[in-house]
Amino acid sequence: MKINLKVWRQKNCKDKGRFENYSIDTVTGDMSFLEMIDEVNIDLVKKGKEPIAFESDCREGICGSCYMVIDGQPHGPEKGTTTCQLFMRSYKDGDTVVVEPFRAKAFPMIKDLVVDRSAFDRINAVGGFTSVRVGNAIDANALLVPKQNADMAFDAAACIACGACVAVCKNASAMLFVSAKVSQLALLPQGLPERGERALKMVTQMDHEGFGDCSNTRACESTCPKEIKIENIRRLNKEYLRGKVTEREKQGGSGGD
């Protein structure tokens, strides 16, 4: 079948950027969206033109690097699906598809469909870990974890940090991403000692990176390819409040001395 593409092209962050039109008539339903873009790029290279810049890695819905806004929807129209898991059987012959990069102040443009998502890495670096010694694997696994907590932690840990929640949010908020990273540790015994401090550090870094506030529209939840629940944001707010109270108690104790 034939697919018409309207793709955003931008040489760098200083370039104004514009949409360019492409057509490909060798598309099959078994092709993934990225394989279709690959075919377009092969044709462009054969014609001596610059291929469309985009990111991908695992192409199995795990790495989160295949971020694209397709017809106004991060990762495309299919629910619970990354761009690399979107197959062309979702489209009809002659369809026109608009492809854009994620747009957010905290995700600076690099080129075409590629943006810099290293802000997520910096948020993780300040608190997305445990520094408490819990022994080796056997000792750690000996810690009892309630089934409900284990399930919720596992679901939160499914976040692949793709940034779709930021791209779809009218405020470009990263609350769903941060809440998932905070929740997966706050729900487990190994993460409890640093739970409040972790939330404070990660939220502070999130604000520093320039992400917006959460308006609870739930657009992030509906768009997330791993279906991370907005309930995690409630838990993040709780952990942040816990951290603030603990911080003030420590400051009050220091002042008393």
One Martini backbone bead per residue (centre of mass of N, CA, C, O) as a GRO file, in nm:
protein
  257
    1MET     BB    1   0.102   0.032   0.008
    2LYS     BB    2   0.026   0.378   0.041
    3ILE     BB    3   0.224   0.639   0.202
    4ASN     BB    4   0.189   0.957   0.348
    5LEU     BB    5   0.433   1.198   0.450
    6LYS     BB    6   0.472   1.432   0.733
    7VAL     BB    7   0.789   1.564   0.809
    8TRP     BB    8   1.005   1.674   1.041
    9ARG     BB    9   1.258   1.922   0.963
   10GLN     BB   10   1.581   1.970   1.145
   11LYS     BB   11   1.912   2.043   1.173
   12ASN     BB   12   1.873   2.222   1.442
   13CYS     BB   13   1.811   2.435   1.709
   14LYS     BB   14   1.837   2.697   1.504
   15ASP     BB   15   1.647   2.591   1.320
   16LYS     BB   16   1.324   2.632   1.214
   17GLY     BB   17   1.185   2.442   1.037
   18ARG     BB   18   0.992   2.171   0.861
   19PHE     BB   19   0.779   2.029   0.641
   20GLU     BB   20   0.790   1.711   0.469
   21ASN     BB   21   0.720   1.524   0.176
   22TYR     BB   22   0.629   1.171   0.151
   23SER     BB   23   0.646   0.861  -0.043
   24ILE     BB   24   0.521   0.514  -0.007
   25ASP     BB   25   0.451   0.191  -0.203
   26THR     BB   26   0.589  -0.065  -0.004
   27VAL     BB   27   0.375  -0.122   0.205
   28THR     BB   28   0.319  -0.334   0.484
   29GLY     BB   29   0.151  -0.465   0.756
   30ASP     BB   30   0.428  -0.598   0.886
   31MET     BB   31   0.530  -0.332   0.927
   32SER     BB   32   0.684  -0.111   1.097
   33PHE     BB   33   0.719   0.216   1.141
   34LEU     BB   34   1.034   0.209   1.131
   35GLU     BB   35   1.060   0.043   0.869
   36MET     BB   36   0.928   0.257   0.697
   37ILE     BB   37   1.141   0.476   0.751
   38ASP     BB   38   1.375   0.316   0.640
   39GLU     BB   39   1.270   0.311   0.345
   40VAL     BB   40   1.276   0.613   0.307
   41ASN     BB   41   1.584   0.646   0.361
   42ILE     BB   42   1.685   0.471   0.131
   43ASP     BB   43   1.563   0.649  -0.090
   44LEU     BB   44   1.713   0.911  -0.014
   45VAL     BB   45   2.002   0.805  -0.049
   46LYS     BB   46   1.973   0.727  -0.351
   47LYS     BB   47   1.910   1.049  -0.412
   48GLY     BB   48   2.117   1.221  -0.221
   49LYS     BB   49   1.972   1.245   0.052
   50GLU     BB   50   1.880   1.320   0.364
   51PRO     BB   51   1.800   1.154   0.622
   52ILE     BB   52   1.599   1.071   0.875
   53ALA     BB   53   1.615   1.161   1.204
   54PHE     BB   54   1.627   0.889   1.443
   55GLU     BB   55   1.537   0.681   1.713
   56SER     BB   56   1.684   0.353   1.804
   57ASP     BB   57   1.709   0.004   1.929
   58CYS     BB   58   1.542  -0.262   2.018
   59ARG     BB   59   1.245  -0.291   1.893
   60GLU     BB   60   1.063  -0.401   2.183
   61GLY     BB   61   0.957  -0.186   2.404
   62ILE     BB   62   1.213  -0.099   2.618
   63CYS     BB   63   1.405   0.168   2.575
   64GLY     BB   64   1.247   0.451   2.467
   65SER     BB   65   1.384   0.572   2.175
   66CYS     BB   66   1.102   0.577   1.976
   67TYR     BB   67   1.022   0.872   1.970
   68MET     BB   68   0.698   0.992   1.851
   69VAL     BB   69   0.474   1.205   1.678
   70ILE     BB   70   0.157   1.068   1.571
   71ASP     BB   71  -0.094   1.245   1.492
   72GLY     BB   72  -0.054   1.386   1.795
   73GLN     BB   73   0.067   1.103   1.909
   74PRO     BB   74   0.248   0.947   2.119
   75HIS     BB   75   0.343   0.658   1.936
   76GLY     BB   76   0.048   0.673   1.854
   77PRO     BB   77  -0.280   0.515   1.839
   78GLU     BB   78  -0.186   0.287   2.017
   79LYS     BB   79  -0.234   0.128   2.302
   80GLY     BB   80   0.041   0.031   2.471
   81THR     BB   81   0.253   0.165   2.247
   82THR     BB   82   0.521   0.181   2.067
   83THR     BB   83   0.657   0.272   1.776
   84CYS     BB   84   0.795  -0.016   1.721
   85GLN     BB   85   0.490  -0.156   1.772
   86LEU     BB   86   0.388  -0.016   1.522
   87PHE     BB   87   0.175  -0.113   1.265
   88MET     BB   88   0.066  -0.076   0.928
   89ARG     BB   89  -0.220  -0.212   0.977
   90SER     BB   90  -0.336   0.068   1.100
   91TYR     BB   91  -0.342   0.136   0.794
   92LYS     BB   92  -0.426   0.286   0.487
   93ASP     BB   93  -0.450   0.332   0.173
   94GLY     BB   94  -0.341   0.676   0.142
   95ASP     BB   95  -0.241   0.770   0.390
   96THR     BB   96  -0.178   1.045   0.615
   97VAL     BB   97   0.125   1.114   0.802
   98VAL     BB   98   0.223   1.276   1.101
   99VAL     BB   99   0.567   1.366   1.194
  100GLU     BB  100   0.708   1.431   1.518
  101PRO     BB  101   0.851   1.565   1.777
  102PHE     BB  102   0.918   1.619   2.082
  103ARG     BB  103   0.767   1.892   2.278
  104ALA     BB  104   1.003   2.056   2.500
  105LYS     BB  105   1.200   2.244   2.694
  106ALA     BB  106   1.348   1.982   2.830
  107PHE     BB  107   1.363   1.892   2.504
  108PRO     BB  108   1.594   1.950   2.307
  109MET     BB  109   1.685   2.003   1.999
  110ILE     BB  110   1.871   1.832   1.740
  111LYS     BB  111   1.713   1.642   1.502
  112ASP     BB  112   1.424   1.634   1.373
  113LEU     BB  113   1.327   1.352   1.579
  114VAL     BB  114   1.553   1.460   1.778
  115VAL     BB  115   1.597   1.463   2.131
  116ASP     BB  116   1.690   1.577   2.455
  117ARG     BB  117   1.658   1.338   2.745
  118SER     BB  118   1.875   1.391   2.986
  119ALA     BB  119   1.694   1.491   3.218
  120PHE     BB  120   1.618   1.210   3.318
  121ASP     BB  121   1.903   1.125   3.405
  122ARG     BB  122   1.939   1.351   3.621
  123ILE     BB  123   1.706   1.263   3.798
  124ASN     BB  124   1.808   0.977   3.856
  125ALA     BB  125   2.095   1.059   3.975
  126VAL     BB  126   1.971   1.188   4.257
  127GLY     BB  127   1.747   0.913   4.333
  128GLY     BB  128   1.729   0.636   4.140
  129PHE     BB  129   1.824   0.485   4.420
  130THR     BB  130   2.027   0.280   4.640
  131SER     BB  131   2.262   0.314   4.936
  132VAL     BB  132   2.174   0.073   5.091
  133ARG     BB  133   2.271  -0.198   5.260
  134VAL     BB  134   2.137  -0.547   5.176
  135GLY     BB  135   2.324  -0.732   5.061
  136ASN     BB  136   2.288  -0.994   4.899
  137ALA     BB  137   2.067  -1.157   4.709
  138ILE     BB  138   1.971  -1.353   4.930
  139ASP     BB  139   1.914  -1.143   5.150
  140ALA     BB  140   1.722  -0.963   4.991
  141ASN     BB  141   1.511  -1.198   4.919
  142ALA     BB  142   1.435  -1.241   5.235
  143LEU     BB  143   1.258  -1.007   5.211
  144LEU     BB  144   0.949  -0.916   5.288
  145VAL     BB  145   0.678  -0.875   5.040
  146PRO     BB  146   0.401  -0.762   4.961
  147LYS     BB  147   0.217  -0.838   4.693
  148GLN     BB  148   0.101  -0.558   4.630
  149ASN     BB  149   0.373  -0.407   4.635
  150ALA     BB  150   0.517  -0.573   4.420
  151ASP     BB  151   0.322  -0.508   4.189
  152MET     BB  152   0.346  -0.195   4.197
  153ALA     BB  153   0.654  -0.185   4.158
  154PHE     BB  154   0.661  -0.331   3.887
  155ASP     BB  155   0.480  -0.133   3.731
  156ALA     BB  156   0.664   0.117   3.777
  157ALA     BB  157   0.930  -0.022   3.653
  158ALA     BB  158   0.818  -0.016   3.345
  159CYS     BB  159   0.942   0.235   3.294
  160ILE     BB  160   1.121   0.383   2.990
  161ALA     BB  161   1.174   0.691   2.957
  162CYS     BB  162   1.045   0.832   2.685
  163GLY     BB  163   0.834   1.104   2.729
  164ALA     BB  164   0.524   1.097   2.661
  165CYS     BB  165   0.410   1.250   2.908
  166VAL     BB  166   0.537   1.520   2.824
  167ALA     BB  167   0.430   1.549   2.527
  168VAL     BB  168   0.110   1.544   2.615
  169CYS     BB  169   0.143   1.766   2.807
  170LYS     BB  170   0.048   2.099   2.848
  171ASN     BB  171   0.307   2.135   3.069
  172ALA     BB  172   0.543   1.936   3.053
  173SER     BB  173   0.525   1.699   3.255
  174ALA     BB  174   0.719   1.461   3.487
  175MET     BB  175   0.546   1.311   3.708
  176LEU     BB  176   0.514   1.020   3.609
  177PHE     BB  177   0.808   0.946   3.595
  178VAL     BB  178   0.893   1.020   3.887
  179SER     BB  179   0.676   0.848   4.032
  180ALA     BB  180   0.778   0.575   3.930
  181LYS     BB  181   1.067   0.591   4.054
  182VAL     BB  182   0.972   0.633   4.347
  183SER     BB  183   0.772   0.391   4.382
  184GLN     BB  184   0.956   0.139   4.327
  185LEU     BB  185   1.110   0.207   4.609
  186ALA     BB  186   0.888   0.281   4.829
  187LEU     BB  187   0.758  -0.027   4.815
  188LEU     BB  188   1.039  -0.118   4.925
  189PRO     BB  189   1.256  -0.192   5.173
  190GLN     BB  190   1.521  -0.074   5.037
  191GLY     BB  191   1.374   0.229   4.997
  192LEU     BB  192   1.282   0.351   5.278
  193PRO     BB  193   1.521   0.519   5.413
  194GLU     BB  194   1.510   0.732   5.132
  195ARG     BB  195   1.226   0.835   5.045
  196GLY     BB  196   1.213   1.142   5.111
  197GLU     BB  197   1.485   1.234   4.989
  198ARG     BB  198   1.430   1.135   4.704
  199ALA     BB  199   1.185   1.311   4.635
  200LEU     BB  200   1.320   1.584   4.676
  201LYS     BB  201   1.548   1.556   4.467
  202MET     BB  202   1.376   1.485   4.210
  203VAL     BB  203   1.188   1.733   4.213
  204THR     BB  204   1.406   1.950   4.209
  205GLN     BB  205   1.528   1.857   3.937
  206MET     BB  206   1.275   1.881   3.769
  207ASP     BB  207   1.245   2.188   3.805
  208HIS     BB  208   1.529   2.263   3.696
  209GLU     BB  209   1.468   2.147   3.397
  210GLY     BB  210   1.159   2.271   3.318
  211PHE     BB  211   0.918   2.140   3.410
  212GLY     BB  212   0.596   2.114   3.462
  213ASP     BB  213   0.295   2.099   3.591
  214CYS     BB  214   0.031   1.932   3.738
  215SER     BB  215  -0.332   1.890   3.624
  216ASN     BB  216  -0.487   1.614   3.615
  217THR     BB  217  -0.576   1.497   3.310
  218ARG     BB  218  -0.446   1.202   3.228
  219ALA     BB  219  -0.276   1.195   2.963
  220CYS     BB  220  -0.033   1.027   3.052
  221GLU     BB  221  -0.182   0.760   3.113
  222SER     BB  222  -0.314   0.726   2.820
  223THR     BB  223  -0.012   0.729   2.669
  224CYS     BB  224   0.141   0.524   2.804
  225PRO     BB  225   0.303   0.233   2.693
  226LYS     BB  226   0.298   0.108   3.013
  227GLU     BB  227   0.058   0.206   3.190
  228ILE     BB  228   0.102   0.418   3.394
  229LYS     BB  229  -0.018   0.528   3.693
  230ILE     BB  230  -0.147   0.812   3.860
  231GLU     BB  231  -0.113   0.703   4.150
  232ASN     BB  232   0.193   0.774   4.169
  233ILE     BB  233   0.153   1.078   4.220
  234ARG     BB  234   0.031   1.050   4.497
  235ARG     BB  235   0.283   0.915   4.618
  236LEU     BB  236   0.481   1.143   4.562
  237ASN     BB  237   0.341   1.357   4.735
  238LYS     BB  238   0.373   1.198   4.996
  239GLU     BB  239   0.685   1.172   4.990
  240TYR     BB  240   0.743   1.474   4.981
  241LEU     BB  241   0.607   1.545   5.250
  242ARG     BB  242   0.779   1.362   5.421
  243GLY     BB  243   1.048   1.503   5.354
  244LYS     BB  244   0.972   1.785   5.462
  245VAL     BB  245   0.918   1.706   5.755
  246THR     BB  246   1.194   1.582   5.811
  247GLU     BB  247   1.361   1.833   5.743
  248ARG     BB  248   1.234   2.019   5.963
  249GLU     BB  249   1.307   1.844   6.205
  250LYS     BB  250   1.613   1.864   6.165
  251GLN     BB  251   1.630   2.175   6.178
  252GLY     BB  252   1.504   2.198   6.462
  253GLY     BB  253   1.718   2.025   6.608
  254SER     BB  254   1.965   2.202   6.533
  255GLY     BB  255   1.860   2.465   6.665
  256GLY     BB  256   1.840   2.355   6.960
  257ASP     BB  257   2.159   2.306   6.988
   0.00000   0.00000   0.00000
